[in-house]
Amino acid sequence: MTPQETAAFEADPDFRAAIALRRADDAGKAVGSTVAPPETWRPVAERVAAGVSGWLPR
């Protein structure tokens, strides 16, 4: 990311939720790790995806 892209991403109100989702996704790739079930993350994913028109299923 460019410095401008980084600043815009960090300014997004869902920045912390996006980071938490990314970390959970990364943690889920580690063999033997314990991660919360997907339905636990649905509210976070919905908030992050709300700004992406047409992506979130109804």
Sine and cosine of phi, psi and omega as CSV:
sin_phi,cos_phi,sin_psi,cos_psi,sin_omega,cos_omega
0.00,0.00,0.59,-0.81,0.10,-1.00
-0.97,0.26,0.28,-0.96,0.07,-1.00
-0.84,0.54,-0.58,0.81,0.02,-1.00
-0.93,0.37,-0.66,0.75,0.04,-1.00
-0.91,0.42,-0.64,0.77,0.04,-1.00
-0.88,0.47,-0.72,0.70,0.01,-1.00
-0.88,0.47,-0.67,0.74,0.01,-1.00
-0.91,0.42,-0.67,0.74,0.02,-1.00
-0.89,0.46,-0.72,0.70,-0.01,-1.00
-0.92,0.39,-0.41,0.91,0.02,-1.00
-0.99,0.15,-0.25,0.97,-0.01,-1.00
-0.90,0.44,0.70,-0.71,0.00,-1.00
-0.88,0.48,-0.38,0.93,0.01,-1.00
-0.98,-0.18,0.30,0.95,-0.02,-1.00
-0.81,0.59,-0.77,0.64,-0.04,-1.00
-0.90,0.43,-0.60,0.80,0.03,-1.00
-0.91,0.41,-0.65,0.76,0.01,-1.00
-0.90,0.43,-0.66,0.75,0.03,-1.00
-0.91,0.42,-0.69,0.73,0.01,-1.00
-0.88,0.48,-0.66,0.75,0.02,-1.00
-0.90,0.43,-0.67,0.74,0.02,-1.00
-0.89,0.45,-0.68,0.73,0.01,-1.00
-0.91,0.42,-0.63,0.78,0.04,-1.00
-0.91,0.42,-0.64,0.77,0.03,-1.00
-0.89,0.46,-0.71,0.70,0.03,-1.00
-0.89,0.46,-0.68,0.74,-0.01,-1.00
-0.90,0.43,-0.53,0.85,0.00,-1.00
-0.94,0.35,-0.21,0.98,0.00,-1.00
-1.00,0.00,-0.17,0.99,-0.02,-1.00
-0.99,0.11,0.85,-0.52,-0.01,-1.00
-0.86,0.51,0.77,-0.64,0.05,-1.00
1.00,0.08,-0.04,1.00,0.00,-1.00
-0.99,0.17,0.41,-0.91,0.04,-1.00
-0.97,-0.26,0.83,-0.56,-0.02,-1.00
-0.76,-0.65,0.57,-0.82,0.04,-1.00
-0.85,0.53,0.54,-0.84,0.00,-1.00
-0.89,0.45,0.43,-0.90,-0.07,-1.00
-0.80,0.60,-0.62,0.78,-0.05,-1.00
-0.89,0.46,-0.39,0.92,0.06,-1.00
-0.91,0.42,-0.54,0.84,-0.08,-1.00
-1.00,-0.04,-0.12,0.99,-0.06,-1.00
-0.82,0.57,-0.73,0.68,0.01,-1.00
-0.86,0.51,-0.63,0.78,0.03,-1.00
-0.92,0.40,-0.73,0.68,0.00,-1.00
-0.88,0.48,-0.62,0.78,0.02,-1.00
-0.90,0.43,-0.67,0.75,0.02,-1.00
-0.90,0.43,-0.68,0.73,0.00,-1.00
-0.91,0.41,-0.67,0.74,-0.07,-1.00
-0.98,0.17,-0.22,0.97,-0.08,-1.00
-0.85,0.53,-0.50,0.87,0.00,-1.00
-0.99,0.15,-0.08,1.00,-0.02,-1.00
-0.98,-0.20,0.99,-0.17,-0.08,-1.00
-0.85,0.53,0.78,-0.62,0.10,-1.00
0.99,0.12,-0.12,0.99,-0.06,-1.00
-0.99,0.13,-0.65,0.76,-0.11,-0.99
-0.98,0.20,0.85,-0.53,0.03,-1.00
-0.91,0.41,0.48,-0.88,0.01,-1.00
-0.99,-0.15,0.00,0.00,0.00,0.00
